[in-house]
């Protein structure tokens, strides 16, 4: 069954876009949505044993259209860069003072909210709180880009010194990294912040300054970068002129999806049939099984600390029951998450949910609501209620509330566990950009060091899981398919 979109496929991608950059972006987004649906139809046709040649050819044509539009977008951005450059040079400075970082709050968030960045992990509230907790043995390296009139038009939240929570005693002192990475948490969708239509210009200015200070760092490890970030491609191109090498790591998917106008419509669109049935009857099953079932959301500042404490306790209890360790065992996590939740609560960005069964907290969720998207940060459950799947009940509760509130998207963040795929079809990919000084020897050494750092923790975790499977019975996990 061939699906066609005459308005999309028949358009000439090389012709100037009449509506400007916004119309070009809308057209590109429509093409990508069309391609996702065609890919879905291809898979469905193959599963039915039908021929998908027409759909495959349609997918090829759409890919050509997307490539042409992306190139047109790059040309438009370069033209905008030349236009803004002619208006006056940008001023680039490095800020390493915590006091100055504290005073940047209003400027920082004003720039972020006007940009296309949609990550709550780039807000001043998250970055500055993280720095207060974990910045003691690291060097702050904020790259600030200002226009001739002194307005902040770009920022790169960086630091020198990176500590992997899997190796807490080892500090990579000369590693340039995004502020907020390492330690105990893995924020997603990190990139340089730029004012509208100035991304290429800001990226070039930041890279120029970072290259000037190449003697202060050995490796730049930019983790959790969105693959669709155009500046990531600009970074790779510009780095060659600065005698720097850029290595792009493998893409890691994050599960997300758009939210429809009603909860019933969402259930009908859920990818897994078993999950659709489960969502329809989940609340009824809980109320039949337990005498008292109640959902609650933290609405006041006075309850923020209690909700965060409950979440961490339940999260650690689940990992202890499985015989595993969690990054949230770090004692500083409680301080970080409490302060972040309080600051986010002031801005209306935090969502803390709790499910109580028979008067006892059975599950908890913490997520961030930022720029029309809900980001699920962490969940926890009491092991003795695992058979009731309390966090799945909370997912249902939270999704229903988001739809009622008109929120556009739900993002699971993190690894694409099987249970996440049952809720949404969308995938958004992040990667790691590694930058090191030019030279085959340096590149070879850095490549092997990075490979060893990435492989060793995975090998240790795989070995522990294998040994644990031999001596422990199979335990109920909240990540099973239901």
C-alpha positions as CSV (number, residue, x, y, z in Angstrom):
1,X,0.0,0.0,0.0
2,X,1.7,3.1,-1.2
3,X,1.4,6.3,0.7
4,X,2.1,9.5,-1.2
5,X,2.2,13.1,-0.3
6,X,2.1,15.3,-3.3
7,X,2.7,18.5,-1.5
8,X,5.9,17.1,0.0
9,X,7.3,14.9,-2.8
10,X,6.5,17.1,-5.7
11,X,8.1,20.2,-4.3
12,X,11.5,21.3,-5.7
13,X,13.9,21.3,-2.8
14,X,16.4,23.5,-4.7
15,X,14.0,26.3,-5.1
16,X,14.1,29.1,-2.5
17,X,11.7,28.6,0.4
18,X,9.1,31.4,0.1
19,X,8.4,31.4,3.9
20,X,12.0,31.8,4.9
21,X,13.8,29.7,7.6
22,X,10.7,28.9,9.6
23,X,8.9,27.5,6.5
24,X,12.0,25.6,5.5
25,X,12.1,24.0,9.0
26,X,8.4,23.2,8.8
27,X,8.9,21.6,5.4
28,X,11.9,19.6,6.6
29,X,9.9,18.4,9.7
30,X,7.0,17.3,7.5
31,X,9.3,15.3,5.3
32,X,10.9,13.6,8.3
33,X,7.5,12.7,9.7
34,X,6.5,11.4,6.3
35,X,9.6,9.3,6.1
36,X,8.9,7.8,9.6
37,X,5.5,6.7,8.5
38,X,6.8,5.2,5.2
39,X,9.4,3.3,7.1
40,X,6.7,2.0,9.5
41,X,4.6,1.0,6.4
42,X,7.6,-0.8,4.9
43,X,8.0,-2.9,8.1
44,X,4.3,-3.6,8.3
45,X,4.3,-4.8,4.6
46,X,7.3,-7.1,5.1
47,X,5.7,-8.6,8.2
48,X,2.6,-9.3,6.1
49,X,4.7,-10.9,3.4
50,X,3.8,-8.2,0.9
51,X,6.0,-6.4,-1.6
52,X,7.4,-3.1,-0.3
53,X,9.2,-2.0,-3.5
54,X,7.0,1.1,-4.1
55,X,7.4,2.1,-0.5
56,X,11.2,1.6,-0.6
57,X,11.4,3.8,-3.7
58,X,9.2,6.4,-2.0
59,X,11.5,6.4,1.0
60,X,14.5,6.9,-1.3
61,X,12.9,9.9,-2.9
62,X,12.1,11.4,0.5
63,X,15.7,10.9,1.6
64,X,16.9,12.9,-1.4
65,X,14.4,15.7,-0.6
66,X,15.6,15.8,3.0
67,X,19.3,15.9,1.9
68,X,18.6,18.8,-0.4
69,X,16.6,20.7,2.2
70,X,19.4,20.2,4.8
71,X,21.9,21.5,2.3
72,X,19.7,24.5,1.6
73,X,19.4,25.1,5.4
74,X,23.2,25.0,5.7
75,X,23.5,27.6,2.9
76,X,20.9,29.8,4.6
77,X,22.7,29.6,7.9
78,X,26.0,30.5,6.3
79,X,24.4,33.5,4.6
80,X,23.0,34.6,7.9
81,X,26.4,34.1,9.5
82,X,28.0,36.4,6.9
83,X,25.2,38.9,7.4
84,X,25.6,39.0,11.2
85,X,29.4,39.1,10.9
86,X,29.1,42.2,8.7
87,X,27.1,43.9,11.4
88,X,30.0,43.7,13.9
89,X,32.3,41.2,15.6
90,X,31.3,39.0,18.5
91,X,33.1,39.2,21.8
92,X,34.1,35.9,23.3
93,X,35.2,35.5,26.9
94,X,35.9,32.8,29.4
95,X,34.2,32.9,32.8
96,X,35.7,30.7,35.6
97,X,34.2,32.4,38.7
98,X,31.4,30.8,40.6
99,X,30.2,34.2,41.7
100,X,30.0,35.4,38.1
101,X,28.2,32.2,37.1
102,X,25.6,32.9,39.9
103,X,25.0,36.4,38.5
104,X,24.3,35.1,35.0
105,X,21.0,33.5,35.9
106,X,18.6,35.9,34.2
107,X,20.8,36.3,31.1
108,X,21.4,32.6,30.8
109,X,17.8,31.5,31.0
110,X,16.6,34.3,28.7
111,X,19.1,33.1,26.0
112,X,18.1,29.5,26.5
113,X,14.4,30.1,26.3
114,X,14.8,32.1,23.1
115,X,17.0,29.4,21.5
116,X,16.1,26.1,19.9
117,X,17.6,24.2,22.9
118,X,14.9,22.1,24.6
119,X,17.0,20.4,27.3
120,X,16.3,21.2,31.0
121,X,19.9,20.1,31.6
122,X,21.1,23.4,30.0
123,X,19.1,25.7,32.3
124,X,21.0,27.8,34.8
125,X,19.1,26.1,37.6
126,X,20.4,22.7,36.7
127,X,24.0,23.7,35.8
128,X,24.7,26.0,38.7
129,X,23.2,23.6,41.2
130,X,25.3,20.8,39.8
131,X,28.4,23.0,40.0
132,X,27.7,23.9,43.6
133,X,27.6,20.2,44.5
134,X,30.3,18.7,42.3
135,X,32.5,21.5,41.1
136,X,34.9,21.6,44.0
137,X,37.8,19.7,42.2
138,X,37.1,21.0,38.7
139,X,37.7,24.2,36.8
140,X,34.7,26.2,35.5
141,X,35.1,27.0,31.8
142,X,32.0,29.0,30.6
143,X,32.4,30.3,27.1
144,X,30.3,33.4,26.7
145,X,29.6,35.0,23.3
146,X,28.3,38.6,23.2
147,X,27.1,40.9,20.4
148,X,28.7,44.3,19.9
149,X,26.0,45.8,22.2
150,X,26.9,43.5,25.0
151,X,23.9,41.1,24.7
152,X,24.6,37.5,25.5
153,X,24.0,35.6,22.2
154,X,25.8,32.4,22.8
155,X,27.1,30.2,25.7
156,X,29.0,26.9,26.1
157,X,28.7,25.4,29.6
158,X,32.0,23.6,29.9
159,X,34.4,22.5,32.6
160,X,37.9,21.1,32.8
161,X,38.0,17.9,34.8
162,X,35.7,15.0,34.3
163,X,34.9,12.2,36.8
164,X,33.1,9.0,35.7
165,X,30.8,7.8,38.5
166,X,31.9,4.3,37.7
167,X,35.5,5.3,38.7
168,X,34.8,7.8,41.5
169,X,38.4,8.1,42.6
170,X,39.7,8.9,39.2
171,X,39.5,12.5,38.0
172,X,40.5,13.4,34.4
173,X,41.9,16.8,35.2
174,X,42.7,17.9,31.7
175,X,39.4,16.7,30.1
176,X,37.2,19.4,28.7
177,X,33.5,18.3,29.1
178,X,30.0,19.7,29.3
179,X,29.1,21.0,32.7
180,X,26.9,18.5,34.5
181,X,28.2,15.3,32.9
182,X,30.0,12.5,34.8
183,X,29.7,12.0,38.5
184,X,26.3,10.3,39.1
185,X,23.9,11.5,36.4
186,X,23.7,11.4,32.6
187,X,21.9,14.5,31.3
188,X,20.8,14.4,27.6
189,X,20.6,16.7,24.7
190,X,23.6,18.9,25.6
191,X,24.9,21.5,23.1
192,X,26.1,25.1,22.8
193,X,23.3,27.6,23.4
194,X,22.8,30.2,20.6
195,X,20.4,32.9,19.9
196,X,18.0,32.3,16.9
197,X,19.8,32.1,13.5
198,X,23.2,32.5,15.1
199,X,24.1,28.9,15.8
200,X,26.9,28.5,13.2
201,X,28.4,31.9,14.2
202,X,28.4,31.0,17.9
203,X,29.8,27.6,17.3
204,X,32.7,29.0,15.3
205,X,33.4,31.6,18.0
206,X,33.3,29.0,20.7
207,X,35.6,26.6,18.8
208,X,38.1,29.4,18.0
209,X,38.4,30.2,21.7
210,X,38.6,26.6,22.8
211,X,41.3,26.0,20.2
212,X,43.3,28.9,21.6
213,X,43.2,27.3,25.0
214,X,44.2,23.9,23.7
215,X,47.2,23.9,26.0
216,X,44.8,23.7,29.0
217,X,43.2,20.4,28.1
218,X,44.2,17.1,26.5
219,X,40.8,15.8,25.3
220,X,37.4,17.4,24.9
221,X,34.7,14.8,25.7
222,X,31.3,16.3,24.7
223,X,28.8,13.6,25.7
224,X,25.0,13.3,25.2
225,X,25.0,15.5,22.1
226,X,21.9,15.3,20.0
227,X,22.7,13.8,16.6
228,X,20.5,16.2,14.8
229,X,22.5,19.1,16.2
230,X,23.6,21.0,13.1
231,X,26.5,22.6,15.1
232,X,27.9,19.2,15.7
233,X,28.6,18.9,12.0
234,X,29.9,22.5,11.9
235,X,32.2,21.6,14.8
236,X,33.7,18.7,12.9
237,X,34.3,20.9,9.8
238,X,35.7,23.9,11.7
239,X,38.0,21.7,13.9
240,X,40.0,20.7,10.8
241,X,41.0,24.3,10.3
242,X,42.1,24.5,14.0
243,X,44.4,21.4,13.7
244,X,42.0,19.4,15.9
245,X,40.6,16.0,15.3
246,X,36.9,15.1,16.0
247,X,35.7,11.6,16.6
248,X,31.9,11.0,16.5
249,X,30.8,8.1,18.7
250,X,28.0,5.7,18.1
251,X,24.4,6.9,18.2
252,X,22.4,6.0,21.3
253,X,18.6,6.1,21.1
254,X,16.2,7.8,23.5
255,X,12.5,6.9,23.3
256,X,10.0,9.7,23.0
257,X,6.6,10.4,21.4
258,X,4.1,13.1,20.8
259,X,1.0,13.3,22.9
260,X,-2.5,13.6,21.2
261,X,-5.5,15.6,22.2
262,X,-7.1,12.9,24.4
263,X,-5.9,9.9,26.4
264,X,-8.2,7.5,24.5
265,X,-6.5,8.6,21.3
266,X,-3.1,8.0,22.9
267,X,-4.1,4.4,23.9
268,X,-5.2,3.6,20.4
269,X,-1.7,4.8,19.1
270,X,0.3,2.8,21.7
271,X,2.7,0.5,19.7
272,X,2.2,-2.7,21.7
273,X,-1.2,-4.3,21.8
274,X,-0.6,-5.9,25.2
275,X,0.3,-2.5,26.6
276,X,-2.9,-0.9,25.2
277,X,-4.9,-3.5,27.0
278,X,-2.9,-3.0,30.2
279,X,-3.4,0.8,30.1
280,X,-7.1,0.4,29.7
281,X,-7.5,-1.8,32.7
282,X,-4.6,-0.9,34.9
283,X,-6.3,1.4,37.3
284,X,-9.2,-1.0,37.8
285,X,-6.9,-3.9,38.6
286,X,-5.1,-1.8,41.2
287,X,-8.3,-0.8,42.9
288,X,-9.6,-4.4,42.9
289,X,-6.3,-5.7,44.4
290,X,-5.7,-3.0,47.0
291,X,-8.1,-1.4,49.4
292,X,-6.7,2.1,49.1
293,X,-5.1,3.5,45.9
294,X,-4.1,7.1,45.6
295,X,-2.0,9.2,43.2
296,X,-0.5,12.5,44.3
297,X,1.6,15.2,42.8
298,X,3.8,17.7,44.7
299,X,2.1,21.0,44.5
300,X,3.8,23.1,47.2
301,X,7.4,23.9,48.0
302,X,7.0,22.5,51.5
303,X,6.5,19.0,50.1
304,X,9.4,19.0,47.6
305,X,12.0,17.6,50.0
306,X,9.7,14.8,51.2
307,X,8.9,13.7,47.7
308,X,12.5,13.7,46.6
309,X,13.5,11.7,49.6
310,X,10.7,9.1,48.9
311,X,11.8,8.8,45.3
312,X,15.5,8.2,46.2
313,X,14.6,5.7,48.9
314,X,12.3,3.7,46.6
315,X,14.8,3.8,43.8
316,X,17.6,2.5,45.9
317,X,15.3,-0.2,47.4
318,X,14.6,-1.5,43.9
319,X,18.3,-1.7,43.0
320,X,19.1,-3.4,46.4
321,X,16.4,-6.0,45.8
322,X,18.0,-6.8,42.4
323,X,21.5,-6.9,43.9
324,X,22.7,-4.0,41.8
325,X,24.3,-0.7,42.5
326,X,22.8,2.6,41.4
327,X,24.6,5.9,40.6
328,X,22.1,7.5,43.0
329,X,23.8,5.9,45.9
330,X,26.2,8.9,45.8
331,X,25.3,10.8,49.0
332,X,25.5,14.1,47.1
333,X,22.6,13.1,44.9
334,X,20.1,13.9,47.6
335,X,21.6,17.4,47.9
336,X,21.6,17.9,44.2
337,X,18.2,16.7,43.4
338,X,16.6,18.5,46.4
339,X,18.1,21.8,45.3
340,X,17.3,21.3,41.7
341,X,13.7,20.3,42.5
342,X,13.2,23.4,44.6
343,X,14.7,25.7,42.0
344,X,12.7,24.0,39.2
345,X,9.5,24.2,41.3
346,X,9.9,28.0,41.4
347,X,9.8,28.0,37.6
348,X,7.1,25.4,37.3
349,X,9.5,22.9,35.6
350,X,9.4,19.9,38.0
351,X,6.8,17.1,38.3
352,X,7.0,14.9,41.4
353,X,4.4,12.1,41.5
354,X,3.7,9.3,44.1
355,X,1.5,6.2,44.1
356,X,0.3,5.0,47.5
357,X,-1.1,1.5,48.0
358,X,-2.8,0.5,51.3
359,X,-1.4,3.7,52.8
360,X,2.3,3.0,51.9
361,X,4.3,4.7,49.2
362,X,4.7,2.1,46.4
363,X,6.2,4.1,43.6
364,X,7.5,7.6,42.7
365,X,8.4,9.5,39.6
366,X,10.5,12.6,39.0
367,X,10.4,14.5,35.7
368,X,11.0,17.9,34.2
369,X,8.4,19.9,32.2
370,X,10.4,22.2,29.9
371,X,9.4,24.0,26.6
372,X,6.4,21.7,25.9
373,X,8.2,18.4,26.7
374,X,8.1,16.2,29.7
375,X,11.4,14.6,30.5
376,X,11.3,11.5,32.8
377,X,14.4,11.6,35.0
378,X,14.0,8.8,37.5
379,X,11.5,6.3,39.0
380,X,11.4,4.2,42.1
381,X,9.3,1.4,43.6
382,X,8.9,-0.6,46.8
383,X,10.0,-4.1,45.9
384,X,7.1,-5.8,47.7
385,X,4.7,-4.0,45.4
386,X,6.7,-4.9,42.2
387,X,4.0,-7.4,41.1
388,X,1.6,-4.5,40.8
389,X,4.0,-2.5,38.6
390,X,3.6,0.8,40.4
391,X,5.8,2.8,38.1
392,X,3.9,1.8,35.1
393,X,0.7,2.9,36.9
394,X,2.5,6.3,37.4
395,X,3.5,6.5,33.8
396,X,-0.2,6.2,32.9
397,X,-1.2,8.8,35.5
398,X,1.5,11.2,34.4
399,X,0.7,10.8,30.6
400,X,-3.0,11.4,31.3
401,X,-2.2,14.5,33.3
402,X,0.1,15.8,30.6
403,X,-2.5,15.3,27.9
404,X,-5.1,17.1,30.0
405,X,-2.6,20.0,30.4
406,X,-1.9,20.3,26.7
407,X,1.7,19.1,26.8
408,X,3.1,18.2,23.4
409,X,5.8,15.5,24.0
410,X,6.9,12.8,26.4
411,X,10.6,11.9,26.5
412,X,11.9,8.8,28.4
413,X,15.6,9.9,28.1
414,X,18.2,7.2,28.7
415,X,18.6,3.8,27.3
416,X,15.7,2.3,25.1
417,X,14.6,-0.5,27.5
418,X,11.9,-2.8,26.1
419,X,9.1,-1.4,28.3
420,X,9.8,2.2,27.0
421,X,9.3,1.0,23.4
422,X,5.8,-0.2,24.3
423,X,4.7,3.4,25.1
424,X,6.0,5.4,22.1
425,X,7.4,4.9,18.6
426,X,9.7,7.9,18.4
427,X,13.5,7.7,18.7
428,X,15.9,10.6,19.2
429,X,19.6,9.9,19.1
430,X,22.5,11.3,21.0
431,X,26.2,10.7,20.6
432,X,29.6,11.6,22.0
433,X,32.0,14.1,20.2
434,X,35.6,13.6,21.2
435,X,38.1,16.3,20.2
436,X,41.8,16.0,20.6
437,X,44.9,17.7,19.1
438,X,46.0,16.8,15.6
439,X,48.5,14.1,14.9
440,X,48.3,10.4,14.2
441,X,50.0,9.4,17.4
442,X,47.8,11.5,19.6
443,X,44.7,10.3,17.8
444,X,45.7,6.7,18.1
445,X,46.5,7.0,21.9
446,X,43.3,8.9,22.6
447,X,41.2,6.5,20.6
448,X,42.5,3.5,22.5
449,X,42.1,5.2,25.8
450,X,38.5,6.1,25.1
451,X,37.7,2.6,23.8
452,X,39.2,1.1,27.0
453,X,37.3,3.5,29.2
454,X,34.0,2.7,27.5
455,X,34.5,-1.1,27.2
456,X,35.8,-1.8,30.7
457,X,32.7,-0.7,32.7
458,X,30.5,-2.6,30.2
459,X,32.6,-5.7,30.6
460,X,32.5,-5.5,34.4
461,X,28.7,-5.0,34.4
462,X,28.2,-7.9,32.0
463,X,30.4,-10.2,34.2
464,X,28.5,-9.2,37.3
465,X,25.2,-9.9,35.7
466,X,26.4,-13.3,34.5
467,X,27.6,-14.3,37.9
468,X,24.5,-13.0,39.6
469,X,22.3,-15.0,37.2
470,X,24.0,-18.1,38.3
471,X,23.5,-17.7,42.0
472,X,20.3,-15.6,42.3
473,X,16.7,-16.5,41.5
474,X,14.9,-14.4,38.8
475,X,13.5,-11.3,40.5
476,X,10.6,-9.2,39.4
477,X,11.8,-6.1,37.7
478,X,9.9,-2.9,36.8
479,X,11.5,-3.1,33.4
480,X,9.7,-6.3,32.3
481,X,7.0,-6.3,29.6
482,X,3.5,-6.4,30.9
